[in-house]
Amino acid sequence: MLDFPKSTAFGRRFPKQKFYENLDVSAEVKRLFVEQVKLITWANKLSPETMNIAPGQTVREIEVFRLTLQGQELDERVLSLMDKQIPYHILFLLERADGSVRLHVTYKEASQSGSNAFQLRQSYHTDWMQPEDLSLNLTALDMDALYESIVRQIAGDAIVAPQGESLKEAVEQTQQREKLEKQIAQLKAKMKKEKQLGRQMELRREILDLEKHCKEYIDEK
């Protein structure tokens, strides 16, 4: 299981209705909180004070929230709502009813408006696994480096970018690749339905061109 430094322990239960009672949230999302989430615990606070590392330029603190689930699944809209409402960087530890666990993190950036708002960019998660198999290296020189390390560890091969690029650039590369993959899938579905040979060949050329660009992102890694 993850072994956070004792100095980071916070251990405060967080009422789940806090995340939706005063917001314009759909009835479906409220239902997801009620039906899928059993308990929310603000488990740890990773900060310069609790970790004895230097402050970051963009990351002040990383809050660790442990979500104990009612069953086996959790809709990502629940995590997205929580991430939007908490003005800090968040690391989620999800615990299933069967005892398996998973880490989830969304790379997010502070809004340019100067407010406490964040813009959610890209979400990553580990596989479901037994607690004893879950690990996370928390060694870093400052909070920015710690956050980047956590995101990269959880993302694994999901981040495709040349070595040495910043996390922001790496996430943008990943988003571009996923956008291309989605376009390729749509064109293949369209080609499968197309009856005219000329149009099939045209779609095929488009697919090959997109696949070439997609491969460039992978080869650059």
N, C-alpha and C positions, 0 to 999 in steps of 0.2 A: 504494500500500500504506500501511497505518497507519504513522505516523511518531512512535513514542513517544520521549520524551526519552531520550538516552543514559544519563542518570543513573538511569533506572528499569530498565535492563537487568539481568536475573537469569540467564537462559539455563541453567537446570539441568534435565537430563533427569529424569523422574519415572517409576519403574517402575510400569506399569499394575496389576500384581498387588497393589500397596500399597492399592488401593482396595477389594479384595474378599477378600484371603487370610485375614484375621482377623475377617471379618464373616459374619453369617448371611445370605448372598446366594444367590439361586437359581442353579442350574446354567445357566439360560438367560442371566442377566445376565453371568455369568462368560464364557460363550461369546461374548456380544456384545463384551465388551472384547477378547477374543482375535481374533475374526474381523473386527471393524470398525475397531479402533484400531491403527494402526501405531506411533505414537510420541506420548508426552505430554511437553511441554516447559513447565516453569514459566518463562515467557518474560520477564515484567516484574512489578515490584512498584511499584504506585502508592501513595505514602504522603506525609505531610507533609515527610519528609526528602528523598525522591527527587523530589518535584514542587515543593518550595519553596512550599507553600500551608499554610493554617491547618488544624489538626486538626478533625475533625467531632465532633459529639456522639454520633452513632450509628455512623458509619463510620470505622474505624481505618485500614484498608488495603484496596486493591482488587488482587487477584492476577490476573494475566493468564496463562491457560493456553492454549497452542497445541496443538491435537490434529490430528496428521497422520493422515488416514484411509486405510484399506486400499483402499476403493473410493469409491462415490458417496454412501453414506448412513450416518447414525449414529442409532441408536435413542436417544430422549431419556432413557431409563432410565439410560444411561451417565452423562449429564451430571447427572441428578438425584442419582445416588449420589455423584458427586464433590462436588457442591454441598453435600450433607448432611454429608460427612465433613470438609470444610475449614472451620474456624471463622472465615472471612473472607468478604467480598464478592468474587464471582468474575466475571470477564469471560472468555468463551471465544472463541477464534479457531479456527475449523474450516477445515481445508485438505483439499480433495478430491484424489483421484489425478489428475484432469484439470487441476488448477491453480486451480480456482475456490475462492473463500473466502466465509465467512459469519461474522457476529458473533452470539453467543448470550449472553443474560444472563437470570438469574432474579431478580426482585425478592424479596428475603428480609429478614426482620426477626429481630433477636436475640430469643431465647426469654425469656419473663418469669420463668423459673425461676432466673435468675442464673447459669446455666451458660454454656458457650461454644456451646451449640446454637443453630441458626437454624431458623426456620420458613420454608419455601419458599412463596411466595405466587402468583406468576404469571411465566411464561416468555415471552420475546420474542426474535425473531431477525430479521436482515436477510434479503434475498433472496441467493441464490448469485450471485456476480459475480466479475469479474476483479480481481486484487489492486490494480491501478492505479485501479480505480473505487471502492474501499472507503476511506471517510474517517470520522474521528471527531474532533469538537472537544473538546479536553481543557482548555479554559480555564474556571477556576472559582476562587472565593475560598477555599473550604474543601473537605474531603473529602466532607461530606454533599452539598454542591452539585455536586461532580464526579460522584458516584454517581448522583444524580438526573438530571443532564444525560445521562450515558451511557445510562441506562435509557430516558429519553424519546427520545433520538436513535435507538436501536435499535428501540424499539416503534413509532415513527412514528404512523400513523393507528390503530394497534391500541389506543392509549390514548384513550378517549373520555371527556372530563370538562371542566367549565368551566375557562377560563383562570384562573390564580391559586390553584387548589386544590393542596394538597400532593400529593406523589407517592403517599403512602399512600392518600389519598382518591381519586386518579385511578385507581389500581389496583383499589380496591374498586368504583368505578363500572364499570370494564371487566368485572370478574368478574360483577357483577349483570347487565350487558347480555348477556354470554355465557350466563349461566344462563337468561335469558329467551329467547334465541334457541334454546337447546336445547329448552326447553319447547314453544316454537312448532313446531319441527320434529317433535317427538313427537306433538303434537296434530294436525298436518297429516297425518301418517302414519296416525294412528288414524281421522281423518275419512275418509280415502281408502278404508279398509276397512269403515267403517260402512255398513250397508244401510238402516237406518231414517232416514227424512227428518228426523223430529223431533230425533233424537240428532245428526244431521249439523249441523242449525241451531244446536243448543246448543254443539257443539264450535266451530263457526264464530264464535259470539259470544265464546267464551273466547279464541280466536286473535286476534280483532280487539282485545280488551282488552289482551292481552299485547303485541301489536304497537304499541299506543298508548303503553304504558309504555316499550317499547324505543326508540321514536322520541324520547321525552322525553330520554333519555340523550344521543342524538345531537344533538338541537337545542340542548342546553345547552352543547355544546362551544364 
